[in-house]
Amino acid sequence: MTVGERLRRAREKKKLNQMDVAKLTNINNKSLSRYEKDLTEPSFDTLRLLADVYEVPMAYFFDGEITKTYDLEELLKEKKLTWGGEELDEEEAKKAIEILNILLKKQKDTN
């Protein structure tokens, strides 16, 4: 499936027509039509704006997945973590993961 086809599918899933999207984004409906027909490629910023309007991750336009499942523990280990705008150092990140493990285990045990 092409980027244009995914743009159209995401728009239709939100029950929007191109005129609705044009009003929400200030993108000309003719441009939207050309994007959906794969006649022109939207910029990164345009894709980000459309992803926000359609409430899909930007990756959807490239891999077709609207929802993905991520292992939180793995995600936390491989990404830089911040709390209140401050980056956590390695030790703080490990503690955060440990605390989440404890909380989630207790939650499972009480269900």
PDB file as gemmi writes it, atoms N, CA and C in Angstrom:
CRYST1    1.000    1.000    1.000  90.00  90.00  90.00 P 1                      
ATOM      1  N   MET A   1       0.851  -1.181   0.000  1.00  0.00           N  
ATOM      2  CA  MET A   1       0.000   0.000   0.000  1.00  0.00           C  
ATOM      3  C   MET A   1       0.899   1.246   0.000  1.00  0.00           C  
ATOM      4  N   THR A   2       0.517   2.232  -0.769  1.00  0.00           N  
ATOM      5  CA  THR A   2       1.319   3.450  -0.891  1.00  0.00           C  
ATOM      6  C   THR A   2       0.997   4.445   0.225  1.00  0.00           C  
ATOM      7  N   VAL A   3       1.844   5.467   0.345  1.00  0.00           N  
ATOM      8  CA  VAL A   3       1.609   6.529   1.324  1.00  0.00           C  
ATOM      9  C   VAL A   3       0.263   7.198   1.030  1.00  0.00           C  
ATOM     10  N   GLY A   4       0.002   7.473  -0.236  1.00  0.00           N  
ATOM     11  CA  GLY A   4      -1.267   8.109  -0.616  1.00  0.00           C  
ATOM     12  C   GLY A   4      -2.474   7.277  -0.219  1.00  0.00           C  
ATOM     13  N   GLU A   5      -2.390   5.977  -0.447  1.00  0.00           N  
ATOM     14  CA  GLU A   5      -3.497   5.093  -0.059  1.00  0.00           C  
ATOM     15  C   GLU A   5      -3.694   5.092   1.450  1.00  0.00           C  
ATOM     16  N   ARG A   6      -2.601   5.134   2.185  1.00  0.00           N  
ATOM     17  CA  ARG A   6      -2.700   5.169   3.656  1.00  0.00           C  
ATOM     18  C   ARG A   6      -3.268   6.498   4.140  1.00  0.00           C  
ATOM     19  N   LEU A   7      -2.899   7.591   3.448  1.00  0.00           N  
ATOM     20  CA  LEU A   7      -3.474   8.893   3.799  1.00  0.00           C  
ATOM     21  C   LEU A   7      -4.989   8.870   3.606  1.00  0.00           C  
ATOM     22  N   ARG A   8      -5.426   8.344   2.474  1.00  0.00           N  
ATOM     23  CA  ARG A   8      -6.860   8.279   2.196  1.00  0.00           C  
ATOM     24  C   ARG A   8      -7.574   7.388   3.214  1.00  0.00           C  
ATOM     25  N   ARG A   9      -6.991   6.233   3.485  1.00  0.00           N  
ATOM     26  CA  ARG A   9      -7.608   5.290   4.433  1.00  0.00           C  
ATOM     27  C   ARG A   9      -7.728   5.908   5.826  1.00  0.00           C  
ATOM     28  N   ALA A  10      -6.679   6.606   6.285  1.00  0.00           N  
ATOM     29  CA  ALA A  10      -6.711   7.236   7.611  1.00  0.00           C  
ATOM     30  C   ALA A  10      -7.774   8.334   7.650  1.00  0.00           C  
ATOM     31  N   ARG A  11      -7.869   9.107   6.567  1.00  0.00           N  
ATOM     32  CA  ARG A  11      -8.878  10.174   6.503  1.00  0.00           C  
ATOM     33  C   ARG A  11     -10.278   9.581   6.551  1.00  0.00           C  
ATOM     34  N   GLU A  12     -10.514   8.558   5.762  1.00  0.00           N  
ATOM     35  CA  GLU A  12     -11.842   7.936   5.719  1.00  0.00           C  
ATOM     36  C   GLU A  12     -12.198   7.283   7.049  1.00  0.00           C  
ATOM     37  N   LYS A  13     -11.201   6.712   7.712  1.00  0.00           N  
ATOM     38  CA  LYS A  13     -11.449   6.087   9.016  1.00  0.00           C  
ATOM     39  C   LYS A  13     -11.943   7.114  10.041  1.00  0.00           C  
ATOM     40  N   LYS A  14     -11.487   8.366   9.901  1.00  0.00           N  
ATOM     41  CA  LYS A  14     -11.942   9.456  10.772  1.00  0.00           C  
ATOM     42  C   LYS A  14     -13.248  10.072  10.263  1.00  0.00           C  
ATOM     43  N   LYS A  15     -13.778   9.528   9.165  1.00  0.00           N  
ATOM     44  CA  LYS A  15     -15.034  10.002   8.567  1.00  0.00           C  
ATOM     45  C   LYS A  15     -14.948  11.479   8.163  1.00  0.00           C  
ATOM     46  N   LEU A  16     -13.815  11.824   7.567  1.00  0.00           N  
ATOM     47  CA  LEU A  16     -13.590  13.183   7.092  1.00  0.00           C  
ATOM     48  C   LEU A  16     -13.498  13.165   5.574  1.00  0.00           C  
ATOM     49  N   ASN A  17     -13.990  14.230   4.934  1.00  0.00           N  
ATOM     50  CA  ASN A  17     -13.730  14.370   3.507  1.00  0.00           C  
ATOM     51  C   ASN A  17     -12.565  15.339   3.342  1.00  0.00           C  
ATOM     52  N   GLN A  18     -12.093  15.488   2.118  1.00  0.00           N  
ATOM     53  CA  GLN A  18     -10.924  16.327   1.893  1.00  0.00           C  
ATOM     54  C   GLN A  18     -11.184  17.783   2.255  1.00  0.00           C  
ATOM     55  N   MET A  19     -12.389  18.262   2.048  1.00  0.00           N  
ATOM     56  CA  MET A  19     -12.721  19.638   2.421  1.00  0.00           C  
ATOM     57  C   MET A  19     -12.637  19.828   3.936  1.00  0.00           C  
ATOM     58  N   ASP A  20     -13.096  18.825   4.704  1.00  0.00           N  
ATOM     59  CA  ASP A  20     -12.983  18.891   6.169  1.00  0.00           C  
ATOM     60  C   ASP A  20     -11.520  19.027   6.584  1.00  0.00           C  
ATOM     61  N   VAL A  21     -10.678  18.196   5.980  1.00  0.00           N  
ATOM     62  CA  VAL A  21      -9.252  18.205   6.318  1.00  0.00           C  
ATOM     63  C   VAL A  21      -8.624  19.535   5.905  1.00  0.00           C  
ATOM     64  N   ALA A  22      -9.025  20.054   4.751  1.00  0.00           N  
ATOM     65  CA  ALA A  22      -8.504  21.345   4.288  1.00  0.00           C  
ATOM     66  C   ALA A  22      -8.816  22.443   5.302  1.00  0.00           C  
ATOM     67  N   LYS A  23     -10.018  22.423   5.850  1.00  0.00           N  
ATOM     68  CA  LYS A  23     -10.399  23.427   6.846  1.00  0.00           C  
ATOM     69  C   LYS A  23      -9.612  23.262   8.141  1.00  0.00           C  
ATOM     70  N   LEU A  24      -9.372  22.011   8.538  1.00  0.00           N  
ATOM     71  CA  LEU A  24      -8.657  21.744   9.789  1.00  0.00           C  
ATOM     72  C   LEU A  24      -7.164  22.041   9.699  1.00  0.00           C  
ATOM     73  N   THR A  25      -6.611  21.925   8.502  1.00  0.00           N  
ATOM     74  CA  THR A  25      -5.158  22.001   8.356  1.00  0.00           C  
ATOM     75  C   THR A  25      -4.649  23.177   7.532  1.00  0.00           C  
ATOM     76  N   ASN A  26      -5.541  23.842   6.836  1.00  0.00           N  
ATOM     77  CA  ASN A  26      -5.151  24.888   5.883  1.00  0.00           C  
ATOM     78  C   ASN A  26      -4.323  24.337   4.726  1.00  0.00           C  
ATOM     79  N   ILE A  27      -4.465  23.032   4.466  1.00  0.00           N  
ATOM     80  CA  ILE A  27      -3.850  22.421   3.286  1.00  0.00           C  
ATOM     81  C   ILE A  27      -4.915  22.433   2.197  1.00  0.00           C  
ATOM     82  N   ASN A  28      -4.575  22.940   1.038  1.00  0.00           N  
ATOM     83  CA  ASN A  28      -5.499  22.999  -0.091  1.00  0.00           C  
ATOM     84  C   ASN A  28      -6.030  21.599  -0.402  1.00  0.00           C  
ATOM     85  N   ASN A  29      -7.351  21.487  -0.645  1.00  0.00           N  
ATOM     86  CA  ASN A  29      -7.924  20.166  -0.907  1.00  0.00           C  
ATOM     87  C   ASN A  29      -7.363  19.553  -2.191  1.00  0.00           C  
ATOM     88  N   LYS A  30      -6.912  20.389  -3.136  1.00  0.00           N  
ATOM     89  CA  LYS A  30      -6.290  19.847  -4.347  1.00  0.00           C  
ATOM     90  C   LYS A  30      -4.951  19.191  -4.002  1.00  0.00           C  
ATOM     91  N   SER A  31      -4.232  19.783  -3.059  1.00  0.00           N  
ATOM     92  CA  SER A  31      -2.974  19.178  -2.603  1.00  0.00           C  
ATOM     93  C   SER A  31      -3.255  17.854  -1.911  1.00  0.00           C  
ATOM     94  N   LEU A  32      -4.278  17.837  -1.068  1.00  0.00           N  
ATOM     95  CA  LEU A  32      -4.652  16.590  -0.389  1.00  0.00           C  
ATOM     96  C   LEU A  32      -4.979  15.510  -1.404  1.00  0.00           C  
ATOM     97  N   SER A  33      -5.707  15.881  -2.448  1.00  0.00           N  
ATOM     98  CA  SER A  33      -6.057  14.926  -3.492  1.00  0.00           C  
ATOM     99  C   SER A  33      -4.807  14.388  -4.183  1.00  0.00           C  
ATOM    100  N   ARG A  34      -3.867  15.271  -4.490  1.00  0.00           N  
ATOM    101  CA  ARG A  34      -2.623  14.836  -5.144  1.00  0.00           C  
ATOM    102  C   ARG A  34      -1.811  13.921  -4.230  1.00  0.00           C  
ATOM    103  N   TYR A  35      -1.813  14.205  -2.916  1.00  0.00           N  
ATOM    104  CA  TYR A  35      -1.113  13.321  -1.976  1.00  0.00           C  
ATOM    105  C   TYR A  35      -1.740  11.932  -1.989  1.00  0.00           C  
ATOM    106  N   GLU A  36      -3.062  11.900  -1.923  1.00  0.00           N  
ATOM    107  CA  GLU A  36      -3.762  10.621  -1.842  1.00  0.00           C  
ATOM    108  C   GLU A  36      -3.657   9.816  -3.142  1.00  0.00           C  
ATOM    109  N   LYS A  37      -3.445  10.503  -4.249  1.00  0.00           N  
ATOM    110  CA  LYS A  37      -3.281   9.824  -5.544  1.00  0.00           C  
ATOM    111  C   LYS A  37      -1.811   9.539  -5.858  1.00  0.00           C  
ATOM    112  N   ASP A  38      -0.941   9.844  -4.914  1.00  0.00           N  
ATOM    113  CA  ASP A  38       0.508   9.649  -5.069  1.00  0.00           C  
ATOM    114  C   ASP A  38       1.078  10.419  -6.248  1.00  0.00           C  
ATOM    115  N   LEU A  39       0.474  11.560  -6.556  1.00  0.00           N  
ATOM    116  CA  LEU A  39       0.998  12.417  -7.625  1.00  0.00           C  
ATOM    117  C   LEU A  39       2.102  13.326  -7.104  1.00  0.00           C  
ATOM    118  N   THR A  40       2.005  13.691  -5.827  1.00  0.00           N  
ATOM    119  CA  THR A  40       3.059  14.455  -5.154  1.00  0.00           C  
ATOM    120  C   THR A  40       3.224  13.892  -3.750  1.00  0.00           C  
ATOM    121  N   GLU A  41       4.390  14.125  -3.174  1.00  0.00           N  
ATOM    122  CA  GLU A  41       4.651  13.638  -1.821  1.00  0.00           C  
ATOM    123  C   GLU A  41       4.544  14.780  -0.824  1.00  0.00           C  
ATOM    124  N   PRO A  42       3.819  14.553   0.268  1.00  0.00           N  
ATOM    125  CA  PRO A  42       3.747  15.592   1.303  1.00  0.00           C  
ATOM    126  C   PRO A  42       5.075  15.707   2.036  1.00  0.00           C  
ATOM    127  N   SER A  43       5.347  16.893   2.543  1.00  0.00           N  
ATOM    128  CA  SER A  43       6.561  17.096   3.340  1.00  0.00           C  
ATOM    129  C   SER A  43       6.416  16.374   4.679  1.00  0.00           C  
ATOM    130  N   PHE A  44       7.517  16.283   5.384  1.00  0.00           N  
ATOM    131  CA  PHE A  44       7.513  15.679   6.713  1.00  0.00           C  
ATOM    132  C   PHE A  44       6.545  16.426   7.638  1.00  0.00           C  
ATOM    133  N   ASP A  45       6.607  17.759   7.607  1.00  0.00           N  
ATOM    134  CA  ASP A  45       5.723  18.562   8.461  1.00  0.00           C  
ATOM    135  C   ASP A  45       4.256  18.358   8.101  1.00  0.00           C  
ATOM    136  N   THR A  46       3.968  18.218   6.828  1.00  0.00           N  
ATOM    137  CA  THR A  46       2.586  17.963   6.397  1.00  0.00           C  
ATOM    138  C   THR A  46       2.125  16.605   6.888  1.00  0.00           C  
ATOM    139  N   LEU A  47       2.986  15.601   6.767  1.00  0.00           N  
ATOM    140  CA  LEU A  47       2.628  14.265   7.273  1.00  0.00           C  
ATOM    141  C   LEU A  47       2.381  14.298   8.773  1.00  0.00           C  
ATOM    142  N   ARG A  48       3.207  15.051   9.496  1.00  0.00           N  
ATOM    143  CA  ARG A  48       3.024  15.155  10.948  1.00  0.00           C  
ATOM    144  C   ARG A  48       1.675  15.790  11.268  1.00  0.00           C  
ATOM    145  N   LEU A  49       1.323  16.835  10.549  1.00  0.00           N  
ATOM    146  CA  LEU A  49       0.044  17.511  10.754  1.00  0.00           C  
ATOM    147  C   LEU A  49      -1.119  16.567  10.449  1.00  0.00           C  
ATOM    148  N   LEU A  50      -1.030  15.843   9.342  1.00  0.00           N  
ATOM    149  CA  LEU A  50      -2.101  14.910   8.984  1.00  0.00           C  
ATOM    150  C   LEU A  50      -2.180  13.750   9.979  1.00  0.00           C  
ATOM    151  N   ALA A  51      -1.047  13.287  10.461  1.00  0.00           N  
ATOM    152  CA  ALA A  51      -1.054  12.227  11.475  1.00  0.00           C  
ATOM    153  C   ALA A  51      -1.785  12.699  12.727  1.00  0.00           C  
ATOM    154  N   ASP A  52      -1.565  13.952  13.122  1.00  0.00           N  
ATOM    155  CA  ASP A  52      -2.264  14.504  14.286  1.00  0.00           C  
ATOM    156  C   ASP A  52      -3.769  14.574  14.037  1.00  0.00           C  
ATOM    157  N   VAL A  53      -4.165  15.059  12.872  1.00  0.00           N  
ATOM    158  CA  VAL A  53      -5.593  15.178  12.546  1.00  0.00           C  
ATOM    159  C   VAL A  53      -6.249  13.801  12.490  1.00  0.00           C  
ATOM    160  N   TYR A  54      -5.559  12.831  11.892  1.00  0.00           N  
ATOM    161  CA  TYR A  54      -6.128  11.486  11.731  1.00  0.00           C  
ATOM    162  C   TYR A  54      -5.919  10.614  12.959  1.00  0.00           C  
ATOM    163  N   GLU A  55      -5.158  11.137  13.927  1.00  0.00           N  
ATOM    164  CA  GLU A  55      -4.867  10.423  15.173  1.00  0.00           C  
ATOM    165  C   GLU A  55      -4.237   9.060  14.917  1.00  0.00           C  
ATOM    166  N   VAL A  56      -3.181   9.094  14.097  1.00  0.00           N  
ATOM    167  CA  VAL A  56      -2.393   7.894  13.818  1.00  0.00           C  
ATOM    168  C   VAL A  56      -0.928   8.241  14.011  1.00  0.00           C  
ATOM    169  N   PRO A  57      -0.090   7.257  14.333  1.00  0.00           N  
ATOM    170  CA  PRO A  57       1.345   7.541  14.389  1.00  0.00           C  
ATOM    171  C   PRO A  57       1.865   7.797  12.976  1.00  0.00           C  
ATOM    172  N   MET A  58       2.872   8.630  12.838  1.00  0.00           N  
ATOM    173  CA  MET A  58       3.422   8.906  11.503  1.00  0.00           C  
ATOM    174  C   MET A  58       3.882   7.630  10.814  1.00  0.00           C  
ATOM    175  N   ALA A  59       4.342   6.684  11.590  1.00  0.00           N  
ATOM    176  CA  ALA A  59       4.815   5.420  11.010  1.00  0.00           C  
ATOM    177  C   ALA A  59       3.720   4.722  10.207  1.00  0.00           C  
ATOM    178  N   TYR A  60       2.471   4.969  10.551  1.00  0.00           N  
ATOM    179  CA  TYR A  60       1.361   4.340   9.830  1.00  0.00           C  
ATOM    180  C   TYR A  60       1.439   4.614   8.332  1.00  0.00           C  
ATOM    181  N   PHE A  61       1.850   5.817   7.956  1.00  0.00           N  
ATOM    182  CA  PHE A  61       1.900   6.167   6.544  1.00  0.00           C  
ATOM    183  C   PHE A  61       2.950   5.363   5.787  1.00  0.00           C  
ATOM    184  N   PHE A  62       3.886   4.765   6.522  1.00  0.00           N  
ATOM    185  CA  PHE A  62       4.958   4.013   5.882  1.00  0.00           C  
ATOM    186  C   PHE A  62       4.853   2.506   6.073  1.00  0.00           C  
ATOM    187  N   ASP A  63       4.297   2.069   7.212  1.00  0.00           N  
ATOM    188  CA  ASP A  63       4.222   0.619   7.428  1.00  0.00           C  
ATOM    189  C   ASP A  63       2.799   0.098   7.551  1.00  0.00           C  
ATOM    190  N   GLY A  64       1.817   0.974   7.522  1.00  0.00           N  
ATOM    191  CA  GLY A  64       0.428   0.540   7.508  1.00  0.00           C  
ATOM    192  C   GLY A  64      -0.161   0.148   8.848  1.00  0.00           C  
ATOM    193  N   GLU A  65       0.614   0.255   9.914  1.00  0.00           N  
ATOM    194  CA  GLU A  65       0.124  -0.123  11.232  1.00  0.00           C  
ATOM    195  C   GLU A  65      -0.466   1.087  11.935  1.00  0.00           C  
ATOM    196  N   ILE A  66      -1.728   0.996  12.342  1.00  0.00           N  
ATOM    197  CA  ILE A  66      -2.325   2.087  13.107  1.00  0.00           C  
ATOM    198  C   ILE A  66      -1.985   1.919  14.578  1.00  0.00           C  
ATOM    199  N   THR A  67      -2.010   0.705  15.034  1.00  0.00           N  
ATOM    200  CA  THR A  67      -1.638   0.467  16.427  1.00  0.00           C  
ATOM    201  C   THR A  67      -0.539  -0.583  16.460  1.00  0.00           C  
ATOM    202  N   LYS A  68       0.412  -0.368  17.299  1.00  0.00           N  
ATOM    203  CA  LYS A  68       1.490  -1.325  17.497  1.00  0.00           C  
ATOM    204  C   LYS A  68       1.604  -1.579  18.981  1.00  0.00           C  
ATOM    205  N   THR A  69       2.122  -2.723  19.307  1.00  0.00           N  
ATOM    206  CA  THR A  69       2.371  -3.056  20.699  1.00  0.00           C  
ATOM    207  C   THR A  69       3.862  -2.964  20.943  1.00  0.00           C  
ATOM    208  N   TYR A  70       4.231  -2.283  22.014  1.00  0.00           N  
ATOM    209  CA  TYR A  70       5.627  -2.138  22.380  1.00  0.00           C  
ATOM    210  C   TYR A  70       5.825  -2.726  23.765  1.00  0.00           C  
ATOM    211  N   ASP A  71       6.936  -3.398  23.960  1.00  0.00           N  
ATOM    212  CA  ASP A  71       7.302  -3.883  25.277  1.00  0.00           C  
ATOM    213  C   ASP A  71       7.855  -2.690  26.049  1.00  0.00           C  
ATOM    214  N   LEU A  72       7.126  -2.267  27.078  1.00  0.00           N  
ATOM    215  CA  LEU A  72       7.493  -1.065  27.812  1.00  0.00           C  
ATOM    216  C   LEU A  72       8.893  -1.161  28.402  1.00  0.00           C  
ATOM    217  N   GLU A  73       9.226  -2.303  28.960  1.00  0.00           N  
ATOM    218  CA  GLU A  73      10.549  -2.457  29.573  1.00  0.00           C  
ATOM    219  C   GLU A  73      11.647  -2.271  28.524  1.00  0.00           C  
ATOM    220  N   GLU A  74      11.493  -2.905  27.361  1.00  0.00           N  
ATOM    221  CA  GLU A  74      12.492  -2.757  26.296  1.00  0.00           C  
ATOM    222  C   GLU A  74      12.545  -1.327  25.782  1.00  0.00           C  
ATOM    223  N   LEU A  75      11.386  -0.716  25.644  1.00  0.00           N  
ATOM    224  CA  LEU A  75      11.319   0.658  25.164  1.00  0.00           C  
ATOM    225  C   LEU A  75      12.044   1.594  26.127  1.00  0.00           C  
ATOM    226  N   LEU A  76      11.810   1.409  27.417  1.00  0.00           N  
ATOM    227  CA  LEU A  76      12.457   2.247  28.427  1.00  0.00           C  
ATOM    228  C   LEU A  76      13.964   2.043  28.450  1.00  0.00           C  
ATOM    229  N   LYS A  77      14.397   0.831  28.171  1.00  0.00           N  
ATOM    230  CA  LYS A  77      15.835   0.551  28.190  1.00  0.00           C  
ATOM    231  C   LYS A  77      16.549   1.182  26.994  1.00  0.00           C  
ATOM    232  N   GLU A  78      15.876   1.266  25.864  1.00  0.00           N  
ATOM    233  CA  GLU A  78      16.574   1.731  24.665  1.00  0.00           C  
ATOM    234  C   GLU A  78      16.386   3.211  24.367  1.00  0.00           C  
ATOM    235  N   LYS A  79      15.493   3.887  25.069  1.00  0.00           N  
ATOM    236  CA  LYS A  79      15.255   5.312  24.825  1.00  0.00           C  
ATOM    237  C   LYS A  79      15.796   6.144  25.975  1.00  0.00           C  
ATOM    238  N   LYS A  80      16.127   7.393  25.677  1.00  0.00           N  
ATOM    239  CA  LYS A  80      16.514   8.321  26.740  1.00  0.00           C  
ATOM    240  C   LYS A  80      15.246   8.724  27.477  1.00  0.00           C  
ATOM    241  N   LEU A  81      15.298   8.686  28.778  1.00  0.00           N  
ATOM    242  CA  LEU A  81      14.138   9.010  29.585  1.00  0.00           C  
ATOM    243  C   LEU A  81      14.287  10.385  30.216  1.00  0.00           C  
ATOM    244  N   THR A  82      13.184  11.086  30.313  1.00  0.00           N  
ATOM    245  CA  THR A  82      13.166  12.363  31.016  1.00  0.00           C  
ATOM    246  C   THR A  82      12.030  12.343  32.016  1.00  0.00           C  
ATOM    247  N   TRP A  83      12.151  13.182  33.018  1.00  0.00           N  
ATOM    248  CA  TRP A  83      11.102  13.352  34.015  1.00  0.00           C  
ATOM    249  C   TRP A  83      11.051  14.838  34.330  1.00  0.00           C  
ATOM    250  N   GLY A  84       9.915  15.456  34.062  1.00  0.00           N  
ATOM    251  CA  GLY A  84       9.779  16.888  34.286  1.00  0.00           C  
ATOM    252  C   GLY A  84      10.766  17.705  33.466  1.00  0.00           C  
ATOM    253  N   GLY A  85      11.101  17.204  32.280  1.00  0.00           N  
ATOM    254  CA  GLY A  85      12.010  17.922  31.403  1.00  0.00           C  
ATOM    255  C   GLY A  85      13.479  17.648  31.646  1.00  0.00           C  
ATOM    256  N   GLU A  86      13.797  16.931  32.717  1.00  0.00           N  
ATOM    257  CA  GLU A  86      15.187  16.620  33.049  1.00  0.00           C  
ATOM    258  C   GLU A  86      15.510  15.192  32.628  1.00  0.00           C  
ATOM    259  N   GLU A  87      16.625  15.032  31.927  1.00  0.00           N  
ATOM    260  CA  GLU A  87      17.024  13.694  31.501  1.00  0.00           C  
ATOM    261  C   GLU A  87      17.478  12.862  32.694  1.00  0.00           C  
ATOM    262  N   LEU A  88      17.006  11.617  32.739  1.00  0.00           N  
ATOM    263  CA  LEU A  88      17.414  10.707  33.807  1.00  0.00           C  
ATOM    264  C   LEU A  88      18.755  10.094  33.444  1.00  0.00           C  
ATOM    265  N   ASP A  89      19.639   9.980  34.437  1.00  0.00           N  
ATOM    266  CA  ASP A  89      20.896   9.285  34.172  1.00  0.00           C  
ATOM    267  C   ASP A  89      20.612   7.779  34.179  1.00  0.00           C  
ATOM    268  N   GLU A  90      21.624   6.986  33.871  1.00  0.00           N  
ATOM    269  CA  GLU A  90      21.446   5.539  33.734  1.00  0.00           C  
ATOM    270  C   GLU A  90      20.898   4.901  35.015  1.00  0.00           C  
ATOM    271  N   GLU A  91      21.414   5.316  36.152  1.00  0.00           N  
ATOM    272  CA  GLU A  91      20.967   4.751  37.437  1.00  0.00           C  
ATOM    273  C   GLU A  91      19.505   5.107  37.719  1.00  0.00           C  
ATOM    274  N   GLU A  92      19.130   6.351  37.462  1.00  0.00           N  
ATOM    275  CA  GLU A  92      17.737   6.774  37.671  1.00  0.00           C  
ATOM    276  C   GLU A  92      16.793   6.024  36.733  1.00  0.00           C  
ATOM    277  N   ALA A  93      17.222   5.807  35.498  1.00  0.00           N  
ATOM    278  CA  ALA A  93      16.396   5.077  34.542  1.00  0.00           C  
ATOM    279  C   ALA A  93      16.190   3.633  35.004  1.00  0.00           C  
ATOM    280  N   LYS A  94      17.257   3.001  35.519  1.00  0.00           N  
ATOM    281  CA  LYS A  94      17.149   1.634  36.034  1.00  0.00           C  
ATOM    282  C   LYS A  94      16.160   1.576  37.205  1.00  0.00           C  
ATOM    283  N   LYS A  95      16.238   2.566  38.087  1.00  0.00           N  
ATOM    284  CA  LYS A  95      15.322   2.612  39.234  1.00  0.00           C  
ATOM    285  C   LYS A  95      13.874   2.783  38.771  1.00  0.00           C  
ATOM    286  N   ALA A  96      13.669   3.612  37.779  1.00  0.00           N  
ATOM    287  CA  ALA A  96      12.315   3.820  37.250  1.00  0.00           C  
ATOM    288  C   ALA A  96      11.760   2.512  36.696  1.00  0.00           C  
ATOM    289  N   ILE A  97      12.578   1.761  35.979  1.00  0.00           N  
ATOM    290  CA  ILE A  97      12.150   0.474  35.426  1.00  0.00           C  
ATOM    291  C   ILE A  97      11.848  -0.509  36.558  1.00  0.00           C  
ATOM    292  N   GLU A  98      12.700  -0.529  37.583  1.00  0.00           N  
ATOM    293  CA  GLU A  98      12.471  -1.417  38.726  1.00  0.00           C  
ATOM    294  C   GLU A  98      11.141  -1.090  39.414  1.00  0.00           C  
ATOM    295  N   ILE A  99      10.880   0.196  39.616  1.00  0.00           N  
ATOM    296  CA  ILE A  99       9.636   0.615  40.272  1.00  0.00           C  
ATOM    297  C   ILE A  99       8.428   0.206  39.443  1.00  0.00           C  
ATOM    298  N   LEU A 100       8.510   0.406  38.149  1.00  0.00           N  
ATOM    299  CA  LEU A 100       7.397  -0.016  37.279  1.00  0.00           C  
ATOM    300  C   LEU A 100       7.185  -1.521  37.337  1.00  0.00           C  
ATOM    301  N   ASN A 101       8.283  -2.283  37.362  1.00  0.00           N  
ATOM    302  CA  ASN A 101       8.163  -3.742  37.480  1.00  0.00           C  
ATOM    303  C   ASN A 101       7.431  -4.124  38.754  1.00  0.00           C  
ATOM    304  N   ILE A 102       7.789  -3.493  39.865  1.00  0.00           N  
ATOM    305  CA  ILE A 102       7.153  -3.781  41.152  1.00  0.00           C  
ATOM    306  C   ILE A 102       5.670  -3.412  41.099  1.00  0.00           C  
ATOM    307  N   LEU A 103       5.370  -2.213  40.617  1.00  0.00           N  
ATOM    308  CA  LEU A 103       3.974  -1.763  40.561  1.00  0.00           C  
ATOM    309  C   LEU A 103       3.123  -2.647  39.659  1.00  0.00           C  
ATOM    310  N   LEU A 104       3.645  -2.977  38.496  1.00  0.00           N  
ATOM    311  CA  LEU A 104       2.870  -3.795  37.565  1.00  0.00           C  
ATOM    312  C   LEU A 104       2.682  -5.212  38.085  1.00  0.00           C  
ATOM    313  N   LYS A 105       3.691  -5.764  38.752  1.00  0.00           N  
ATOM    314  CA  LYS A 105       3.559  -7.107  39.324  1.00  0.00           C  
ATOM    315  C   LYS A 105       2.506  -7.109  40.422  1.00  0.00           C  
ATOM    316  N   LYS A 106       2.538  -6.086  41.284  1.00  0.00           N  
ATOM    317  CA  LYS A 106       1.536  -5.998  42.348  1.00  0.00           C  
ATOM    318  C   LYS A 106       0.144  -5.856  41.768  1.00  0.00           C  
ATOM    319  N   GLN A 107       0.015  -5.082  40.710  1.00  0.00           N  
ATOM    320  CA  GLN A 107      -1.281  -4.887  40.078  1.00  0.00           C  
ATOM    321  C   GLN A 107      -1.810  -6.209  39.534  1.00  0.00           C  
ATOM    322  N   LYS A 108      -0.942  -6.997  38.904  1.00  0.00           N  
ATOM    323  CA  LYS A 108      -1.356  -8.310  38.368  1.00  0.00           C  
ATOM    324  C   LYS A 108      -1.750  -9.236  39.502  1.00  0.00           C  
ATOM    325  N   ASP A 109      -0.985  -9.189  40.610  1.00  0.00           N  
ATOM    326  CA  ASP A 109      -1.249 -10.070  41.738  1.00  0.00           C  
ATOM    327  C   ASP A 109      -2.589  -9.770  42.404  1.00  0.00           C  
ATOM    328  N   THR A 110      -3.058  -8.511  42.362  1.00  0.00           N  
ATOM    329  CA  THR A 110      -4.316  -8.158  43.019  1.00  0.00           C  
ATOM    330  C   THR A 110      -5.517  -8.415  42.131  1.00  0.00           C  
ATOM    331  N   ASN A 111      -5.309  -8.708  40.873  1.00  0.00           N  
ATOM    332  CA  ASN A 111      -6.451  -8.968  39.947  1.00  0.00           C  
ATOM    333  C   ASN A 111      -6.868 -10.382  39.955  1.00  0.00           C  
TER     334      ASN A 111                                                      
END                                                                             
